[in-house]
Amino acid sequence: MLDKKPSQDFHFKFEHHWGGVPSEVQQFEAWSKKQKGILRWILLNFALPWYAKWWLEWKVDKTMYDVDQQIDQWNEKEKTEPIVERKPSEVRGLDDFSISSYPPPEQWYTGPLEVFTSSEIPPKETQDTTKSTDKEEET
């Protein structure tokens, strides 16, 4: 009774990645989906989950190793000892201390947060809340 046309039975599956470079796991999955028969089933049900887990653990270990290397480099820079100067003070038994480090605190961090060339804090004239603007109070 119903005549099926060939276009009604046509099924096409496609995948689209929204930009970026596909990872090794995504490339392996795409390759596995192109295989035929029992090989496809084995790859998608056994090899792909195992590879995805292994790849994620490897990626985390690699990143943590890189972070450890950066910390070691940072610690090498921080090994300089602070300079402590003691001066006698006016109070007997109490010395004045001066502690300085290298580099000075002004140079400790120069990252992306220092993007402003001028200060966002208004001048002291506008900050002074004790000044009265009322002419009656001044007299």
TADA-V680470 format. One record per run of one state. SS is the DSSP state (H for helix, E for strand, L for the rest). FROM is the first residue (numbers start at 1). TO is the last residue. Records with the same first field share a line. If there is no record, write none. Layout:
SS=FROM-TO / FROM-TO
//
This chain:
L=1-5 / 10-23 / 34-36 / 78-82 / 89-94 / 101-104 / 108-123 / 128-134 / 139-139
H=6-9 / 24-33 / 37-77 / 105-107 / 124-127 / 135-138
E=83-88 / 95-100
//
